[in-house]
């Protein structure tokens, strides 16, 4: 029997609020606020990884990119606009319906699917140049299996970019107490502190899956300016970049 990475309770919870994906003041407001910073890192990392020119309008033309746990398409849409051939997958059918509808309204051609990464591997999905898994690993049932499936779908030399939350007391205070109970940005129970991963733990999973760990960088929120920025502080949110070995 194929090992599953899906957590049905998590999928059901996100399905309940799927109609709010594009509401910038709704339950996904933190992701809307965070998105420019995530995109900055992804753009800069992939430009360097692929050896591309920074001034190109559509730098990722010809690049096949998978956005795992794509939600309503907050990352899939801008990556499509930059020229990538985007496959966006999510295990929640209501969420994928929202993503498809919004992409159609925007005139974007994105291959959205209700599926899981293990199902893609089982179906012999053609290899990908880039895989993004943003704010996903803290919600899957088996992190090691999830990273292994990602590696299987990547071309040798392909890029894997992950983002998640560190398992620190600071992260508990900010991401759970602050975001869910005080500010009420997210529904209570969205995150489980015990499922957060330290950068060292995630890097270990990456290395065990035939990928070369390249770097990790933090993302910090400034409440006074109400902005996110890339930083050396990985105590709460962080991004990680790895490359599939030959």
C-alpha positions in Angstrom: 0.0 0.0 0.0 1.3 3.4 -0.9 2.3 5.6 2.0 0.0 8.7 2.3 1.1 12.2 3.2 -2.5 13.5 3.5 -4.0 14.6 6.8 -7.7 14.5 6.3 -8.6 16.6 9.3 -6.3 19.4 8.0 -7.9 19.1 4.5 -11.4 19.4 5.9 -10.5 22.4 8.0 -9.1 24.3 5.0 -12.0 23.2 2.8 -14.5 24.9 5.2 -12.9 28.3 4.5 -11.9 27.8 0.9 -14.3 30.5 -0.4 -12.2 33.1 1.4 -8.9 32.5 -0.4 -8.9 35.8 -2.3 -10.3 37.9 0.5 -7.3 40.0 1.6 -8.9 40.7 4.9 -10.3 37.2 5.6 -8.8 34.1 7.2 -5.9 34.1 4.6 -4.9 37.6 5.3 -1.5 36.5 6.8 -0.7 34.7 3.5 -1.6 37.8 1.4 0.6 39.9 3.6 3.4 37.3 3.4 3.2 36.7 -0.3 5.4 39.5 -1.6 8.2 38.3 0.6 7.8 34.7 -0.4 7.8 35.7 -4.1 10.9 37.8 -3.6 12.8 34.8 -2.3 11.5 32.5 -5.0 12.2 34.9 -7.8 15.8 35.6 -6.6 16.5 32.0 -5.9 15.3 30.6 -9.2 16.9 33.4 -11.2 20.3 32.3 -9.7 19.5 28.6 -9.8 18.5 28.6 -13.5 21.2 31.1 -14.5 18.7 33.6 -15.9 18.8 37.3 -16.6 17.1 39.4 -13.9 15.6 42.0 -16.3 13.5 39.5 -18.3 9.7 40.1 -18.3 8.9 36.3 -18.5 12.0 34.8 -17.0 10.5 31.3 -16.3 9.3 30.6 -19.8 9.7 26.9 -20.5 10.1 26.0 -16.8 7.7 23.3 -15.5 6.8 24.2 -11.9 4.7 22.4 -9.3 2.9 24.3 -6.5 2.0 21.8 -3.9 -0.8 22.7 -1.5 -1.5 25.6 -3.9 -4.7 26.8 -2.1 -6.5 29.4 -4.0 -3.5 30.1 -6.2 -1.7 32.9 -4.4 1.7 31.7 -5.6 0.6 29.8 -8.7 -0.8 32.9 -10.4 2.3 35.1 -10.1 4.5 32.3 -11.2 2.3 31.8 -14.2 2.5 35.5 -15.0 6.3 35.2 -14.9 6.1 32.6 -17.7 6.2 29.3 -15.8 4.1 26.3 -16.9 2.4 25.8 -13.5 0.7 22.7 -12.1 -1.1 23.6 -8.9 -2.3 20.7 -6.7 -4.3 20.6 -3.5 -6.2 17.8 -1.8 -9.2 20.0 -1.2 -11.7 20.0 -4.1 -13.5 23.2 -3.0 -10.1 24.9 -2.8 -9.2 23.8 -6.3 -12.6 25.0 -7.6 -11.8 28.5 -6.2 -8.3 28.5 -7.7 -9.7 27.5 -11.2 -12.4 30.1 -11.1 -10.0 32.9 -10.1 -7.4 31.9 -12.7 -10.1 31.9 -15.4 -11.2 35.4 -14.3 -7.5 36.6 -14.6 -7.1 35.0 -18.0 -4.4 32.6 -16.7 -3.7 29.1 -17.9 -2.9 27.0 -14.8 -3.2 23.2 -14.6 -5.0 22.9 -11.3 -5.7 19.4 -9.9 -7.3 17.8 -6.9 -4.7 15.3 -6.1 -1.7 14.5 -3.8 2.0 14.2 -4.5 2.0 10.5 -3.9 -0.7 10.1 -6.5 1.3 12.1 -9.0 4.3 9.8 -8.4 2.1 6.7 -8.8 0.8 8.1 -12.1 4.4 8.6 -13.5 4.0 12.4 -13.7 6.7 13.9 -16.0 9.6 15.3 -14.1 9.5 18.9 -13.0 12.1 21.7 -13.0 10.9 23.4 -9.8 8.7 22.3 -6.8 7.3 24.8 -4.3 5.8 23.6 -1.0 4.9 26.7 1.0 3.3 26.5 4.4 2.6 22.8 3.7 5.0 20.5 5.6 3.5 21.5 9.0 0.1 20.1 7.7 1.1 16.8 6.2 0.9 13.4 7.9 4.4 12.2 7.1 7.1 14.8 6.4 9.9 12.4 5.4 7.6 10.6 2.9 6.4 14.0 1.6 9.9 15.2 0.9 10.8 11.9 -0.7 7.9 12.1 -3.1 8.9 15.7 -4.0 12.4 14.4 -4.8 11.0 11.6 -7.0 9.1 14.2 -9.1 12.1 16.6 -9.6 14.5 16.4 -12.5 18.2 15.9 -11.5 19.3 19.5 -10.8 15.7 20.6 -10.1 15.0 23.1 -7.3 12.9 22.4 -4.2 11.7 25.4 -2.2 10.0 25.0 1.1 8.6 27.3 3.7 7.3 26.5 7.2 7.3 27.5 10.9 10.1 26.7 13.3 9.3 24.7 16.5 10.3 27.3 19.0 8.5 29.0 21.9 8.7 32.3 20.0 6.9 30.6 17.1 4.2 29.3 19.5 3.6 32.8 20.8 3.6 34.4 17.3 2.0 31.8 15.0 -0.5 30.3 17.5 -1.2 32.6 20.4 -0.8 35.8 18.5 -2.2 34.9 15.1 -5.0 32.5 16.2 -6.1 33.8 19.7 -5.1 37.5 19.9 -5.3 38.9 16.4 -7.7 36.2 15.2 -6.1 36.2 11.7 -6.5 32.4 11.5 -9.2 30.0 12.8 -8.2 28.4 16.1 -6.5 25.1 15.6 -5.0 26.0 12.2 -1.5 25.1 13.5 -0.2 22.4 15.9 3.1 23.5 17.5 4.2 19.9 17.8 4.1 19.5 14.0 6.4 22.5 13.4 9.9 21.6 12.2 13.2 23.1 13.1 15.4 24.0 10.1 17.8 21.2 11.1 15.0 18.6 11.0 13.7 19.7 7.7 17.3 19.8 6.2 17.8 16.2 7.5 14.6 15.1 5.6 15.8 17.0 2.5 19.3 15.3 2.6 17.8 11.9 3.1 15.8 12.4 -0.1 18.7 12.8 -2.6 18.6 16.5 -2.4 21.4 18.9 -1.6 20.6 21.5 1.0 21.6 24.9 -0.2 20.3 27.6 2.2 17.7 28.7 4.7 16.5 32.2 5.4 14.0 33.6 7.9 10.9 35.8 7.3 10.1 38.3 10.0 7.0 40.5 10.5 7.2 44.1 11.7 3.9 45.0 13.4 4.8 48.8 13.4 5.3 48.9 9.6 2.9 45.9 9.0 5.4 44.4 6.6 7.3 41.1 6.2 11.0 40.9 5.2 13.7 38.4 4.6 16.0 38.1 7.6 18.6 35.9 9.3 16.2 35.2 12.1 14.7 31.7 11.5 13.0 31.5 14.9 9.5 31.7 13.5 8.9 31.6 9.7 11.6 30.4 7.3 12.3 29.3 3.7 14.6 26.6 2.5 16.1 25.8 -0.9 17.5 22.5 -2.0 18.6 20.9 -5.3 17.9 17.3 -6.5 21.2 15.5 -6.9 22.0 13.6 -10.1 
